[in-house]
Amino acid sequence: MTVRPAAVHPARGRSINITPAERAGRIIVGLAGIIVGLVLLTSAGSILAVVLEALLIAAGLDLLITGALGHCPLYARLGHVPTSLRSPR
């Protein structure tokens, strides 16, 4: 089975390698992570809690950005292209 590259976005030069449903999920979960992290950060009592909440916010930002761009660098590095985005033979 031959894996063909996903469509390349002309303006950015990055391939779209995330399905529309996964993009929406990443955006929603990313926003939720950012909001929850910020709410918890306001009531943090220890340094460990602040670090963990900052990591939650960073993970939310990563999900939000990859969902908005439609490009996941890890998927690209691993060569993963969802079946629905593959070109027909």
Buried (B, 14 or more C-beta within 10 A) or exposed (E): EEEEEBEEEEEEEBBBBBBEEBBEBBBEBBBEBBEBBEEBBEEBEEEEEEEBBEEBBEBBBBBBEBBEBBBBEEBBEEEEBBEEBBEEE
